[in-house]
């Protein structure tokens, strides 16, 4: 991760572990080439289902950021799951690790980046495992008001 986020992430993970939780970072910084590979894999899956190239790219972009637009490429985001549940799906929201992070992530400068019900604003489906570092002040405002980053930026 970017040096602005790495220490905060480590502190958050350490505090979670000290409370008996088992968080696992399954993805953090991603090079551009890796993002291209992940996006193309999604596109190919939709093409195999009979969608046109344009449709496949649109559907893929809801699940995997287009190369050059991924927050993972910035080094400010991490996908964090429960060690006992490493699936990147909505089942994450029910784990003790996710419940803890929803209550405390802002104390470390992180937000749940793609909250439920905000796809129309973020352009990305709900991801209960994807956390973005924005700094403590912004994170506290965003999480307290139930905003996504796009809504917060418009208010500024």
C-alpha positions in Angstrom: 0.0 0.0 0.0 0.9 3.6 -0.3 2.8 4.9 2.7 -0.1 7.1 3.6 -2.3 4.1 4.2 0.0 1.3 5.1 0.5 2.2 8.8 -3.2 2.8 9.3 -4.0 -0.5 7.8 -1.5 -2.3 9.9 -2.8 -0.7 13.1 -6.4 -1.6 12.2 -5.5 -5.2 11.5 -3.4 -5.5 14.7 -6.3 -4.1 16.7 -8.7 -6.6 15.1 -6.4 -9.5 15.9 -5.9 -8.3 19.5 -9.7 -8.7 19.8 -9.7 -12.3 18.6 -10.6 -11.6 15.0 -8.9 -13.0 11.9 -8.8 -10.5 9.1 -7.0 -11.3 5.8 -5.9 -8.9 3.2 -6.6 -10.8 0.0 -5.7 -7.9 -2.3 -4.1 -4.5 -2.0 -1.8 -2.7 -4.5 -2.3 -4.1 -8.0 0.0 -3.3 -11.0 -1.7 -2.0 -14.1 -1.0 -5.3 -16.0 -2.7 -7.3 -13.2 -5.7 -5.1 -13.4 -5.9 -5.6 -17.2 -5.8 -9.3 -16.7 -8.6 -9.3 -14.1 -10.8 -7.1 -16.3 -10.2 -9.1 -19.4 -11.0 -12.3 -17.6 -14.4 -10.8 -16.6 -15.0 -9.6 -20.2 -14.3 -13.0 -21.6 -16.7 -14.6 -19.2 -19.5 -12.3 -20.4 -18.6 -12.8 -24.0 -18.9 -16.6 -23.5 -22.4 -16.0 -22.2 -23.3 -14.4 -25.6 -23.0 -10.7 -24.8 -21.5 -8.3 -27.3 -18.0 -6.8 -26.6 -19.5 -3.5 -25.5 -22.1 -5.2 -23.2 -19.4 -7.5 -21.8 -17.2 -4.6 -21.0 -20.1 -2.8 -19.3 -21.0 -5.8 -17.2 -17.3 -6.5 -16.4 -16.8 -2.9 -15.2 -19.5 -3.4 -12.5 -17.4 -6.1 -11.0 -13.8 -5.2 -11.8 -12.5 -1.7 -12.4 -11.4 -0.9 -15.9 -7.6 -0.8 -16.1 -6.3 2.7 -15.2 -9.3 3.4 -12.9 -8.8 0.8 -10.1 -8.3 2.1 -6.6 -6.0 -0.8 -6.2 -3.6 0.8 -8.7 -3.5 3.9 -6.5 -2.3 1.8 -3.5 -5.0 3.3 -1.2 -7.4 0.3 -1.2 -7.4 -3.2 0.3 -9.8 -6.1 0.0 -10.2 -7.5 3.5 -12.0 -10.7 4.3 -12.5 -13.0 7.2 -9.9 -15.8 7.2 -12.8 -18.2 7.8 -14.7 -16.8 4.7 -12.5 -15.9 1.8 -15.3 -15.5 -0.7 -15.7 -12.1 -2.4 -19.4 -12.0 -2.1 -22.1 -10.6 0.1 -21.6 -13.3 2.7 -18.7 -11.1 3.9 -21.1 -8.6 5.4 -22.1 -11.2 8.0 -18.7 -12.0 9.4 -17.5 -10.6 12.7 -14.5 -9.1 10.9 -16.7 -7.0 8.5 -19.0 -6.0 11.4 -16.0 -4.8 13.3 -14.6 -2.8 10.3 -18.0 -1.2 9.6 -18.0 0.1 13.2 -14.3 1.1 13.4 -12.7 1.6 10.0 -13.1 5.3 10.1 -11.0 5.5 13.2 -8.1 4.4 11.0 -9.0 6.6 8.0 -10.7 3.9 6.0 -14.2 3.8 4.4 -16.2 1.0 3.0 -15.7 2.2 -0.6 -18.7 0.5 -2.4 -21.6 0.4 0.0 -24.9 -1.2 -0.7 -27.4 0.8 -2.6 -24.8 3.2 -4.1 -24.0 1.4 -7.4 -25.8 4.2 -9.4 -23.3 6.7 -7.9 -20.1 4.6 -7.7 -20.6 2.6 -10.9 -19.5 -0.5 -8.9 -21.6 -3.2 -7.3 -21.7 -3.5 -3.6 -18.4 -4.8 -2.2 -18.5 -5.4 1.6 -14.8 -6.3 1.5 -13.3 -3.2 -0.3 -11.9 -0.5 2.0 -10.3 2.8 0.8 -8.0 5.0 2.8 -9.2 8.7 2.7 -7.7 9.9 6.0 -9.4 10.0 9.4 -11.4 13.3 9.1 -12.9 12.4 5.8 -13.5 8.8 6.8 -15.4 9.9 10.0 -17.6 12.2 8.0 -18.3 9.7 5.2 -19.1 6.8 7.5 -21.2 8.9 10.0 -23.4 10.2 7.2 -23.7 6.9 5.3 -22.2 8.4 2.2 -20.1 7.0 -0.6 -17.0 8.8 -1.7 -18.8 10.4 -4.7 -21.5 11.9 -2.5 -18.9 13.3 -0.1 -16.8 14.9 -2.8 -19.9 16.6 -4.3 -20.6 18.1 -0.8 -17.0 19.5 -0.6 
